[in-house]
Amino acid sequence: MFAWRWLRRMRTALYLLGVLGLLSIVATLVPQRPNVPGTVAAWRAGTEGPGRFVSGLIDAIGGYDVYGSRLFLIVLVLLFTSLTACLIPRYRALWRLRRAVPPRSRDLSVHPEQASIETAAPPEEALAVAQGVLTEDRWKLRPDDADAPSQVAAERGLLLREGGSLLFHTSFYVLLVAIVAGQLIGFSGQVAIVEGEQWADAPVGYWTYRPGRLWSEADHRGFVLGLERFEVEWTDDAQPILFRSTVEVTEADGTTSTETVGSNDPLLVDGMKVLQLDWGYAARVVVAADGEIVHDAFVPMTATETAGLWHGAVKAPALDPDLGLDLLFLASAPEGLNGPEPTGAPWLEEPALLFDVYRGDLRFDRVQNVNALDTTAMELVAQTYLRENQALELDGSVRVAFPEIRRWVAFQISDRPTAPVLLVAAGLILLGLLPALYAYRRRVWVAVTTDLELGRTVVSLAGRSFQRPEAFSGEFAEIVETLRQRLGTPSTGGEGEPRPARETEVVPR
């Protein structure tokens, strides 16, 4: 069947792999519904993105959920079917090659490499010496040469080259399986923890949440992380040299321990890796209206492009109209003639909290960034600032206080059960690539004749390489020289020397 023959070709597997690569690019450029459902909804509605027409085309091909689309699954199944159909016959062929024997040569003169040696040793002894030389050098000899004592046939490199190639392709197959399995059963999420606070491993506690399709809420370990202290050190020119978090870990069984997490020193908690990603300042902002507190929390702020500045937002929908504060934190800002003057230093030195006050509609009907305000339906009513432990009245009924500043740390929590398989497969790919690139298949024949006039034995050698003939020329010369020494024949530098390879293409017979 033509379709099956087409699917069994390695070229077909490469085509399918290329299609998967293109689909992965689409998944990178287009928002994916499992990760950012709000953005996908905005693209479909036409309020964001390329417009409704293009969005409809993307939706038609499953572009908003590439890894769950029928097209991706069909290509994936075809790829693994093609790879399996390619690998199984190659394993059978390798098994047959293991038992194959080097063929005899009817005419040694047709081979590119040739040499001859004259010796006083009897023909049987000369052949035995040749067999010993090739055996010591791990050549595969024809086992039935005892029945044809006039010639020795040897071969080398075929199993190593084919075995390396097969190891490479098999490891690549395992690598693809591990990648797909990791996407199905793996998990990755990010969370921010403020110094002195705790966080529990539950879906609602993550900033970003990327579970595999077979990952369920029951797979969470339920451990608790408490950020006791975060240390950061700088050089005199404000270059960071140390990031380190001290955390208290409480596992699901109640076991408690104090651990340290560094930028290149992740923590493993019940099989889940905790990796320190980022940090920033978190200002505690208290908003009260008519004596009732409507907001009292630490606001994690993210670094801006300007050194020493961090940005955040406070949203108070309990007020009428809604209240929003667009925050800008200055880590080092001594008092100047016109208020805080930032120095650009990232460490705390007379910090100040600047904020714009907005009133109106916070537009909670839209998906929003927690650290940014949607001011399209709001009005700017004031611009002011606070120092730590200060408070002020906005309009007689609303009071804003800035009692404390701490640091927050972003951690990535991930579960990658297939990571060891990926590492082993990647190592085996490199291991299989070396013999596939550098090993080469070659054959050597040794024949003996008797010169009746001189009463001497003539040892004729011939060789052929199917890859890398230049490298084989040197190896063939070493075989000839070793055999010459074993037979006790001095090197004459004449016609007994090996002749260079012919300038012709070598085609396997």
GIDAPE-V851430 format. One line per field, one symbol per residue. ss: DSSP state (H for helix, E for strand, L for the rest). phi: phi as a letter, one per 30 degrees, with the letter a starting at -180 (. if undefined). psi: psi as a letter, one per 30 degrees, with the letter a starting at -180 (. if undefined). A space follows every 10 residues. Layout:
BEGIN
ss: ???
phi: ???
psi: ???
END
This chain:
BEGIN
ss: LHHHHHHLLH HHHHHHHHHH HHHHHHHHHL LLLLLLHHHH HHHHHLLLLL LHHHHHHHHH LLHHHHHHLH HHHHHHHHHH HHHHHHHHHH HHHHHHHHHL LLLLLLLHHH LLEEEEEEEL LLHHHHHHHH HHHHHHLLLE ELLLHHHLLL EEEEEELHHH HHHHHHHHHH HHHHHHHHHH HHHHHLEEEE EEEELLLEEE LLHHHLLEEE ELLLLLHHHL LLLEEEEEEE EEEELLLLLE EEEEEEEEEE LLLLLEEEEE EELLELEEEL LEEEEEEEEE EEEEEEEEEL LEEEEEEEEE LEELLLLLEE EEEEEELLLL LEEEEEEEEE LEEEEELLEE EELLLLLLEL LEEEEEEEEE LLLLLLLLLL LLLLLLLEEE EEEEEEELLE EEELLLLEEE EEEEEEEEEE EEEEELLLHH HHHHHHHHHH HHHHHHHHLL LEEEEEEEEE ELLLLEEEEE EEEEELLLHH HHHHHHHHHH HHHHHHLLLL LLLLLLLLEL LLLLLLLLL
phi: .ddddddddd dddddddddd dddddddddc ecedcbdddd dddddidbid jddddddddd ciddbedcdd dddddddddd dddddddedd ddddddddcd cdddcdbddd cdcbabbcbd ddeddddddd ddddddcidd cddcdddbdd accbbajddd dddddddddd dddddddddd ddddcdabab bcbdeicbbc dbedccdbbb dddcdbdddd didbccddab cbbbddcicd babbccbccc dddjdcacbc ccdcbdccbh icdccdcaaa cbcdcccbbh icdcaaadcd ccdcdddicb baabbbdddb decbcccbcc dbbddcdcjd cdciddddah dbccacccbk cdhddcdbdd cbcccdcbbd cabaabcdic bacdbjccbc bbdabbcbbc cccbbbdced dddddddddd ddddddccdb dbbbbbbbbc dddcibcccc cbbbccbhdd ddeddddddd dddddddicd dcicdddddd dddbdccec
psi: keeeeeffke eeeeeeeeee eeeeeefefk kkefeieeee eeeefgflaf leeeeeeeee ggffiefgle eeeeeeeeee eeeefeeeee eeeeeeeefl kkllkfjfff kekklkkklf kleeeeeeee eeeeeeghkj lkfgfffiff kkkllkfeee eeeeeeeeee eeeeeeeeee eefeflkklk kkkkkfllkk jleffkekji llfgklfffk fglkkkjekk kkkllfggkk fkkkkjkkkj lfgfkklklk klegilkjjh fkkjkkella kjkjkkkkkh gkkfkjlkjk kkkafkkgkk kakkkifflj lkkkjjkjkj ejilkaegak jkffkfljjh lkjkkkkkkb kfhfflklkf gkkjgfglkk flkalklkgl llkegffkkk kiflkallkk kkkljifgee eeeeeeeeee efeeefeflk klkkkklklk jeefhlkjjk kllkkflhfe eeeeeeeeee eeeeeefgkl kfgbffkkkl kkhlkkkk.
END
